[in-house]
Amino acid sequence: MNFLTIGHRGVMGVEPENTLRSFVAAEQAGLDVIELDLHLSKDGALVVMHDPDVDRTTDGAGAIADRTLAELRTLDAGRGERVPVFEEVLDAVRTPLQAEIKDVRAARALAEVMQARDLMGRVEVSSFHYEAVAEIGRLVPGVRTALIGSRYGLDIVDRAVTAGAATLCLNLRRLTLEIVEEARERDLRIIGWVVNTQDQLRLARAFALDGATTDYPEIRRTGRFTA
């Protein structure tokens, strides 16, 4: 089985998360997929940042939705990095991407970019929100999608299937064999997150997951050999 290693916000354990520096480091480390997060700026740019506000990861404060892209560009996102937009990530790395969207508005903006740049084969779209997954699937027929779960039960399998998702990205700490078996019966892939230790990696492999999202590039090397 090909066990995928997915770089969480690049390699956020060693570089500033969701920056071009972090994404390039993930690619250089040989991770199979790079995960990133998307929000819309006040003027509609697809800004790469996890939180709805800039407080935690930059030297600024306030909501992303209240700032224009030009205003966001003035912020330091760590080690002198600037807040990137999605299109810049597409140009900076060639590794496949998993783009997490936060709402239906972001789904619509992302759909425009995916169609304009023919990204069907390169970008998988994920979200915690059923509605966002369903909307991107409606707007971009055939797009690969994933439903994310943090606190979830067996019903998340039905929700993923109904939304048209092919993958579940699940908090490893809440995963059960029952959920894994049900997902397999419905032909869903399963990615575990966040896998940062050898114990967590062994658990992911024991569940026979399809891959793991990690903050550290070393998981790629050890993941190939851990049973």
WOURHU-V163527 format. One record per residue. N is the residue number from 1. RES is the residue in one letter. OMEGA is omega as a letter, one per 20 degrees, with the letter a starting at -180 (999 if undefined). Layout:
# WOURHU-V163527
n | res | omega
N | RES | OMEGA
N | RES | OMEGA
This chain:
# WOURHU-V163527
n | res | omega
1 | M | r
2 | N | a
3 | F | a
4 | L | r
5 | T | a
6 | I | a
7 | G | a
8 | H | a
9 | R | a
10 | G | r
11 | V | a
12 | M | r
13 | G | a
14 | V | r
15 | E | r
16 | P | a
17 | E | r
18 | N | r
19 | T | r
20 | L | r
21 | R | a
22 | S | a
23 | F | r
24 | V | r
25 | A | r
26 | A | r
27 | E | r
28 | Q | r
29 | A | r
30 | G | r
31 | L | a
32 | D | a
33 | V | r
34 | I | r
35 | E | r
36 | L | a
37 | D | a
38 | L | r
39 | H | r
40 | L | r
41 | S | r
42 | K | a
43 | D | r
44 | G | r
45 | A | r
46 | L | a
47 | V | a
48 | V | r
49 | M | a
50 | H | a
51 | D | r
52 | P | r
53 | D | a
54 | V | a
55 | D | a
56 | R | a
57 | T | r
58 | T | r
59 | D | r
60 | G | r
61 | A | r
62 | G | a
63 | A | r
64 | I | a
65 | A | r
66 | D | a
67 | R | r
68 | T | r
69 | L | r
70 | A | r
71 | E | r
72 | L | a
73 | R | a
74 | T | a
75 | L | r
76 | D | a
77 | A | r
78 | G | r
79 | R | r
80 | G | r
81 | E | r
82 | R | r
83 | V | a
84 | P | r
85 | V | a
86 | F | a
87 | E | r
88 | E | r
89 | V | r
90 | L | a
91 | D | a
92 | A | a
93 | V | r
94 | R | a
95 | T | r
96 | P | a
97 | L | r
98 | Q | a
99 | A | r
100 | E | r
101 | I | a
102 | K | a
103 | D | a
104 | V | r
105 | R | r
106 | A | r
107 | A | a
108 | R | r
109 | A | r
110 | L | r
111 | A | r
112 | E | a
113 | V | a
114 | M | r
115 | Q | a
116 | A | a
117 | R | r
118 | D | a
119 | L | a
120 | M | a
121 | G | a
122 | R | a
123 | V | r
124 | E | a
125 | V | a
126 | S | r
127 | S | r
128 | F | a
129 | H | r
130 | Y | a
131 | E | a
132 | A | r
133 | V | r
134 | A | a
135 | E | r
136 | I | r
137 | G | r
138 | R | a
139 | L | a
140 | V | a
141 | P | r
142 | G | r
143 | V | r
144 | R | a
145 | T | r
146 | A | r
147 | L | a
148 | I | r
149 | G | r
150 | S | r
151 | R | a
152 | Y | r
153 | G | a
154 | L | a
155 | D | a
156 | I | r
157 | V | r
158 | D | a
159 | R | r
160 | A | a
161 | V | a
162 | T | r
163 | A | a
164 | G | r
165 | A | r
166 | A | a
167 | T | r
168 | L | r
169 | C | a
170 | L | r
171 | N | a
172 | L | a
173 | R | r
174 | R | a
175 | L | r
176 | T | r
177 | L | r
178 | E | r
179 | I | r
180 | V | a
181 | E | r
182 | E | r
183 | A | r
184 | R | r
185 | E | r
186 | R | r
187 | D | r
188 | L | r
189 | R | r
190 | I | r
191 | I | r
192 | G | r
193 | W | i
194 | V | a
195 | V | a
196 | N | a
197 | T | r
198 | Q | r
199 | D | r
200 | Q | r
201 | L | r
202 | R | r
203 | L | r
204 | A | r
205 | R | r
206 | A | r
207 | F | a
208 | A | r
209 | L | a
210 | D | r
211 | G | a
212 | A | r
213 | T | a
214 | T | r
215 | D | a
216 | Y | a
217 | P | a
218 | E | a
219 | I | r
220 | R | a
221 | R | a
222 | T | a
223 | G | r
224 | R | a
225 | F | a
226 | T | r
227 | A | 999
